[in-house]
Amino acid sequence: MNRVKIGEIVPLNSGDVRGMELSGDYLKMSGLVVTAVHPESIDISDSAIVFTYTVGGVRVTRSYSLETNGDGEITAFTAPDGTRTEVLRNG
């Protein structure tokens, strides 16, 4: 029998993320599929936005630091992984 790999299902256990990772050219699923974890709370200050989640029974936070100009407009933010993004405005 000749087998051809068309996708895979592997455990996803990376830090606070647990589940299954699916990949393939075509996936068909039925039933309830949860694709996102929604935050339980969002705290906003002048310098950060903090999202709080519960993942696998563990409380997890993700913080985005904010940079602002003299008018209080957000000019850049830094994601939890350290990636800094500048905010561009037209006009």
C-alpha positions as CSV (number, residue, x, y, z in Angstrom):
1,M,0.0,0.0,0.0
2,N,1.4,3.4,-1.0
3,R,0.7,6.1,1.5
4,V,0.6,9.8,0.7
5,K,0.8,12.4,3.4
6,I,-2.0,14.9,3.0
7,G,-2.0,16.6,6.4
8,E,-1.3,16.0,10.0
9,I,-2.7,16.4,13.5
10,V,-0.2,17.0,16.2
11,P,-0.3,18.0,19.9
12,L,0.1,21.7,20.5
13,N,1.7,22.2,23.9
14,S,3.6,25.5,23.8
15,G,3.8,27.4,27.1
16,D,0.3,28.2,28.1
17,V,-1.3,27.1,24.8
18,R,-2.6,23.5,24.7
19,G,-4.6,21.7,22.1
20,M,-4.2,20.2,18.7
21,E,-2.7,21.7,15.6
22,L,-4.3,20.6,12.3
23,S,-2.8,21.1,8.9
24,G,-3.7,19.9,5.4
25,D,-5.0,20.9,2.0
26,Y,-8.6,20.2,2.9
27,L,-10.2,19.9,6.4
28,K,-13.8,18.9,7.0
29,M,-15.2,19.2,10.5
30,S,-18.5,18.8,12.1
31,G,-19.8,19.7,15.6
32,L,-18.5,22.5,17.8
33,V,-15.2,24.0,16.7
34,V,-13.7,26.6,19.0
35,T,-11.2,28.7,17.2
36,A,-10.4,31.5,19.6
37,V,-10.2,32.2,23.3
38,H,-11.9,35.4,24.3
39,P,-10.5,37.6,27.1
40,E,-12.2,37.7,30.5
41,S,-11.1,41.2,31.0
42,I,-9.4,44.0,29.2
43,D,-7.6,46.7,31.3
44,I,-6.6,49.9,29.5
45,S,-4.2,52.6,30.9
46,D,-2.2,55.4,29.3
47,S,0.7,53.1,28.7
48,A,-0.8,49.6,28.1
49,I,-3.7,47.4,27.1
50,V,-3.7,44.1,29.1
51,F,-5.9,41.1,28.1
52,T,-6.6,38.4,30.7
53,Y,-7.6,34.9,29.6
54,T,-8.1,31.4,31.2
55,V,-6.4,28.7,29.1
56,G,-6.5,25.2,30.4
57,G,-7.6,26.4,33.8
58,V,-4.6,28.7,34.1
59,R,-4.9,32.5,34.2
60,V,-2.9,34.1,31.5
61,T,-2.3,37.8,30.6
62,R,-1.0,39.4,27.4
63,S,0.1,43.0,27.6
64,Y,0.6,45.5,24.7
65,S,2.6,48.6,25.7
66,L,1.6,51.9,24.1
67,E,3.6,54.9,23.0
68,T,1.7,58.2,22.5
69,N,2.5,61.7,21.2
70,G,1.8,65.0,23.0
71,D,-1.8,64.9,21.9
72,G,-2.4,61.5,23.5
73,E,-2.6,59.7,20.1
74,I,-1.1,56.2,20.0
75,T,2.0,56.3,17.8
76,A,3.3,52.8,18.3
77,F,2.6,49.6,20.3
78,T,4.7,46.7,21.4
79,A,3.2,43.2,21.3
80,P,3.8,40.5,24.0
81,D,6.5,38.9,21.8
82,G,8.5,42.2,21.7
83,T,7.5,43.2,18.1
84,R,7.1,47.0,17.9
85,T,4.6,48.4,15.4
86,E,4.3,52.1,14.4
87,V,0.8,53.5,13.8
88,L,0.6,55.5,10.6
89,R,-2.1,58.0,9.9
90,N,-3.2,59.5,6.6
91,G,-3.8,63.2,6.5
